[in-house]
Amino acid sequence: MKLLRLFFFLVIIFPLTTLANPVPEGKTIFITRCAACHNVNKQLTGPALAGVHERRNIDWIIKFVHSSQSVIKSGDKQAVALFQQFNQIQMPDHGDLSVQNIKDVVEYIKSETKAASALDDAPFAKPEKLKANYLPINISNYGFFTSVIGLVAVLIMALLFLVRVKEYGRSLTT
């Protein structure tokens, strides 16, 4: 019975869960093939790819990834403008990538774009609007600083007392 459950999980459930989430494969392809020239949110050698699915349709993206130079040579205005904008650096052809691979990369870019926009809402994204985690010395926190100074004074007195005890012990043995 356990063997049957294991078989069911490995043959049916596991492949379905991996097919349901294209992001890991898209991430792997992006990192190995695209990350040298592209970033999702920053312009590098090539353009930042955040929102590429909104600027271009998926068929255009697939054609461009398979062979950017053939799209540029066909006279596509968007492709020619990109080529000119990025100093006529040729993007390598990725004809070996399947249509599904390219769609997975676009899904990964979408997920990273959402993650970056979530970071924009984070409190550390706008440090000028944060309050400092410390309070300068004033009347409201004067007691805290007084107690710290008092504690340091007690520790110093305890150390001096222990030094005197040690000296007294040595004087008794001699």
Summary of the structure (lengths in Angstrom):
residues: 174
radius of gyration: 31.9
end to end distance: 83.4
largest distance: 102.1
contacts: 382
relative contact order: 0.09
helix: 70%
strand: 0%
